[in-house]
Amino acid sequence: MPAEVLAGLTDALITPPSSQPDPWQPVTSAGWQYEDAGRAFSPDSLCRIEHRPMSEFHERPSWHIEVRTSSDESFPGPRIWHAFLDEHVPDRLAGAFLGALADQSPLQRGMFDRTAHYSAVKEPSPLRPQQVVDAHTARVKTIRAQARAVRRQQTAPATPPAPTTAVQPAARR
């Protein structure tokens, strides 16, 4: 799984919730084929998302995402990677994961980095390794600043605390 997709989920854990109520919105906006049965396919049909319904074993729907080497329906080819988000994953986190998955910007890899599946490499990257490191460092700094801002808002008292006065022990007679 590309680190950027996983980062979309983990970054959403520490950032304020977005106002996006529908987890399907990122994939439908990116031109993915959406079916009313709770399935979507990437434009090249290599990635498939299923929102599996509730069952006697699950009290809420769950998500199953998989990427294969071929889009042929009769023989879909070996699976490259897959993810399962169980029924306890909130919709906002599922939406963040799907948003990162549907993001069409190129993955940031060094020119000779071999961390991607061979079929995912469309063209060589012009980035130097230090540029990749700098981009990831900037992303982490941005997320850290957002998380700090949220923590400050949550811990800041609405009204200033009343001054406390020390209680003096009663004088002895």
C-alpha positions, -999 to 999 in steps of 0.1 A, spaced: 0 0 0 14 34 -8 25 52 23 5 83 12 -27 63 13 -20 51 48 -9 86 58 -43 99 47 -59 77 74 -33 84 101 -33 121 95 -71 122 99 -67 107 134 -50 139 147 -67 166 126 -100 182 132 -130 164 116 -139 177 81 -174 187 72 -175 160 45 -203 136 57 -201 112 27 -171 89 26 -178 82 -11 -174 118 -21 -136 117 -28 -139 88 -52 -170 100 -70 -154 134 -74 -123 118 -89 -143 101 -116 -145 66 -102 -173 44 -113 -197 41 -84 -225 15 -82 -255 18 -59 -247 -16 -44 -219 1 -24 -190 -6 -48 -167 17 -67 -139 11 -93 -110 33 -102 -109 47 -137 -84 19 -148 -105 -7 -129 -74 -19 -110 -88 -7 -76 -121 -19 -62 -138 -6 -31 -167 -24 -14 -188 -10 14 -201 -43 28 -235 -43 44 -244 -51 80 -248 -88 87 -256 -110 117 -219 -108 126 -214 -71 121 -236 -43 135 -223 -17 110 -211 -18 74 -173 -24 68 -150 -14 40 -129 -37 18 -104 -22 -7 -81 -41 -30 -58 -34 -59 -50 -60 -85 -26 -62 -114 -53 -67 -140 -88 -54 -145 -100 -84 -164 -133 -96 -148 -128 -133 -157 -92 -133 -143 -85 -102 -122 -49 -110 -117 -29 -112 -84 -36 -88 -57 -10 -61 -51 -24 -50 -18 -57 -48 1 -72 -31 32 -101 -38 54 -117 -11 76 -140 -28 101 -173 -16 113 -158 5 141 -139 28 118 -158 62 117 -170 75 83 -146 105 85 -116 81 87 -129 59 59 -134 91 39 -99 103 46 -85 69 35 -106 69 3 -96 105 -4 -60 97 -2 -66 66 -24 -84 87 -51 -58 115 -50 -45 118 -85 -12 136 -77 19 115 -83 34 96 -55 66 112 -42 94 88 -48 131 93 -56 142 88 -91 155 53 -86 133 43 -57 120 8 -62 93 8 -35 64 8 -59 49 -21 -78 63 -22 -113 28 -17 -129 23 15 -109 53 33 -123 42 54 -152 72 76 -157 105 82 -138 104 107 -110 124 139 -115 127 143 -77 160 140 -59 159 119 -27 163 151 -5 133 166 -22 112 136 -12 124 139 24 117 176 25 82 172 12 74 145 38 90 167 65 68 197 55 37 175 56 45 162 91 52 198 103 18 209 89 -1 181 106 17 187 139 8 224 138 -29 215 131 -29 190 159 -14 215 183 -40 241 173 -68 217 180 -53 207 214 -50 244 224 -87 250 215 -98 219 235 -78 228 266 -83 265 266 -108 274 293 -139 293 282 -138 316 312 -108 324 333 -106 304 365 -117 322 396 -88 333 418 -82 308 446 -77 319 481 -57 299 505 -78 286 534 -63 297 567 -65 273 595 -88 285 623 -71 303 651 -68 285 684 -82 301 714 
